[in-house]
């Protein structure tokens, strides 16, 4: 009857969240999040649990927020939003651009979302 020892956990603000929590945090319906996951697969790819449930990271939440801004506030089409997100990534990878690093990352969307969060988007 001993206590279960818990695995070391991330601080609560860094833990991945379910699709329902991501929906509340972003103001985007769950069915829309599922659709955007397909449409914006190169930018948005939440991890899955062993049972197949989506788990959204802070970076995923930032990407969702940016997609929402482009589609709802800036009135981009889906194709236009994809181009805008790609341009942002291309700017990061171009060493001559003001934000460019010159190196390709294994997860470029994480850098993009950090930049977006810092810019207040």
C-alpha positions in Angstrom: 0.0 0.0 0.0 2.9 2.3 -0.7 2.5 5.6 -2.6 3.1 5.6 -6.3 6.2 7.5 -7.1 5.5 10.0 -9.8 7.7 10.6 -12.7 9.4 14.0 -12.8 6.9 16.2 -14.5 7.3 19.4 -16.4 6.0 22.6 -14.7 2.3 22.9 -15.5 2.8 25.9 -17.9 5.2 23.7 -20.0 3.0 20.6 -20.1 1.3 19.6 -23.4 -2.4 20.1 -23.3 -5.4 18.2 -24.8 -7.3 19.4 -27.8 -10.1 20.7 -25.6 -7.7 22.8 -23.6 -6.0 24.0 -26.7 -9.4 25.0 -28.0 -10.1 27.1 -24.9 -6.7 28.7 -24.9 -6.9 29.7 -28.6 -10.6 30.3 -29.1 -10.6 27.8 -32.0 -13.2 25.0 -32.1 -11.8 21.4 -31.8 -13.1 20.4 -35.2 -11.3 23.4 -36.7 -8.1 22.4 -34.9 -8.3 18.9 -36.5 -8.9 20.5 -39.9 -6.0 22.9 -39.5 -3.8 20.0 -38.5 -4.4 18.5 -41.9 -4.2 21.8 -43.9 -1.1 23.1 -42.1 0.7 19.8 -41.5 4.1 21.3 -42.2 3.6 23.9 -39.4 1.2 22.1 -36.9 1.8 18.6 -35.8 0.8 17.9 -32.2 2.3 14.9 -30.5 0.0 11.9 -29.8 -0.3 9.8 -26.7 -0.1 6.0 -26.9 -3.9 6.1 -27.1 -3.8 8.5 -30.0 -4.9 11.7 -28.2 -3.4 14.9 -29.4 -1.1 16.8 -27.1 -0.4 20.5 -28.0 2.8 22.2 -26.8 3.3 25.9 -26.2 4.8 26.0 -29.7 1.7 24.4 -31.2 -0.5 26.9 -29.4 1.5 29.8 -30.8 1.2 28.3 -34.4 -2.5 28.0 -33.9 -2.7 31.6 -32.7 -0.8 32.8 -35.8 -2.9 30.7 -38.2 -6.0 32.2 -36.6 -4.6 35.7 -36.9 -3.8 35.2 -40.5 -7.2 33.7 -41.4 -9.5 35.7 -39.2 -7.9 39.0 -38.7 -5.8 39.4 -41.8 -8.4 37.6 -44.0 -5.9 35.4 -45.7 -7.1 32.4 -47.6 -5.7 29.0 -46.4 -3.3 29.0 -49.4 -2.2 32.6 -48.5 -1.7 31.8 -44.9 0.5 28.8 -45.9 2.6 31.1 -48.1 2.9 33.7 -45.3 4.0 31.0 -42.8 6.5 29.6 -45.4 7.9 33.1 -46.1 8.5 33.5 -42.4 10.4 30.3 -42.3 12.3 31.2 -45.4 13.3 34.5 -43.9 14.7 32.7 -40.8 16.7 30.4 -43.0 18.2 33.2 -45.2 21.4 34.5 -43.6 21.0 37.8 -45.4 17.6 38.5 -43.9 17.3 40.4 -40.6 16.0 37.4 -38.7 17.9 34.7 -40.6 20.1 32.2 -38.9 21.4 30.5 -42.1 20.9 27.0 -40.8 18.0 24.6 -41.3 16.4 23.3 -38.1 14.8 19.9 -37.6 11.7 21.7 -36.3 11.6 25.2 -37.9 8.1 25.9 -36.6 9.5 26.0 -33.0 11.8 28.9 -33.9 9.0 30.6 -35.8 6.6 30.3 -32.8 9.3 31.6 -30.4 9.7 34.6 -32.7 5.9 35.1 -32.9 5.6 34.9 -29.1 8.3 37.5 -28.7 6.7 39.8 -31.3 3.5 39.7 -29.3 1.4 37.7 -31.8 
